[in-house]
Amino acid sequence: MGAENWSSVDGFFLVVFSDLPQLQGPLFIILLLSYLITLVGNLLVMVTIYCNSHLYTPMYFFLSNLSFIDICHTSNILPQMLARFFQEEAHMSMSECLLQMEFFLALMFTEILVLTVMAYDRYVAICNPLRYMTIMNKDVCMQLAVGSWTVGIMFPLTYIALSSVLIFCGSHTINHFFCDLPALMKLTCSSTRQIEMLIYVLGSMITLGSITLIITSYINITSCILKIKSKGGRHKAFSTCASHLTVVLLFYGSACSSYFRPTSTYSMKENKMLSLLYIVVTPMCNPIIYSLKNEEFKKGLRKFNMFQMVAE
């Protein structure tokens, strides 16, 4: 088959999990249940925050942003994947592929930035408690949220622009359950050096910058907490950070292990499983982590009354 560019390619075929026939049935049930739990859990977080005035704080404002990102992130991939689950080669048009890739990368970068802002919020709350509401006022929170979304959406456009000029040879079958950039580069006969460099350079700018800010925030937070004389005060301060830190470790561990490695070491089966971690497991676990580790949120959850809300 001759070389073809994006304009002459009809689309791609996704393998999904047809290469694992013995696991298809159990995987379908597990992923469907995971998607439903993710939707219910994150919607519950957002509604609980909305219905409890004592949760109208910067921390919970950014948490509701995180829950919204998680809903969009899973909804961008899982419904289409589940619809194509039992097809040997599920077709995806070129426009669908580009849109899914843009949404996926935009939401991933936005989540990185929101998690960074949440770390800064915890730093201000613990290290500058008397000035917390002045520093993290409503306007500042809105600007940080809008900035995170704007940068997150704009950043992947360069990836998409370079991907759109790739030349494809031979098979158009992507051995993945969504249109992922590294999987797509496996099919091209163009040089992928530019895109790989872009992934490392631009990805590192956001990721390493984010990790540096998060680590710096938590070094300062730990220093401030250790100065608190009351054991109860130290425990309360640590508990407000524990849920965020757990989410950060879970998200970065799975995402970085999948994307920040050379394509020569790229195993499709291995990467599909790693992708499930940050596309399925992390969004599903986030509301559980926050509801279990955050006493203030659990208090708001107990006060939450769906029937009262409907009546009002």
Salt bridges, closest charged atoms under 4 A:
GLU4 OE1 - HIS172 NE2 3.12
ASP19 OD1 - LYS272 NZ 3.04
GLU96 OE1 - ARG84 NH2 3.79
ASP121 OD2 - ARG122 NH2 2.98
ASP180 OD2 - HIS176 NE2 3.68
GLU270 OE2 - ARG261 NH1 3.34
GLU295 OE2 - LYS298 NZ 3.05
